Amino acid sequence: MDKIVAPIRPEDKGPAVANFQPAMLFIVEKRELSLASHTLAKWRQALAPELAQQLFGQRTPKEPPQLSALQHL
């Protein structure tokens, strides 16, 4: 993983998004964060088309559950 370059906004495309999405999934997985009613596997599957396109689309959460709390660690 590379350093995440902010800001990354909805509808952005490219390497920054391609780095952000796996990093977000990694944090959610390792911290065992809640994803509401979705399992991590379902979230990965739903996000797969956007990952392939390096797209911050509608399936990429704008603020994943509990992820904002990690900013203070």
C-alpha positions, 0 to 999 in steps of 0.5 A: 500500500502507498500513502493515501493522498487526500482529498479523495472524493466521490466520482474520482478515478485513478491510482489514489482511489485504487490505493484507498479502497484496499486500504479501507478494506484492510483496516475494516478487516483487521480491526473487525469493524462493523459493516452494518448488515453486510459481511466483509465478503459481501462488501468486497464483492459489491466493491469489486467493479469499482476496484477494477475501474479505480472508481470512487463510485456509489459502492465505495462508502463515503465514510465506512462505519467506525472508520472515522474513529480510527483517525484518532488512533 
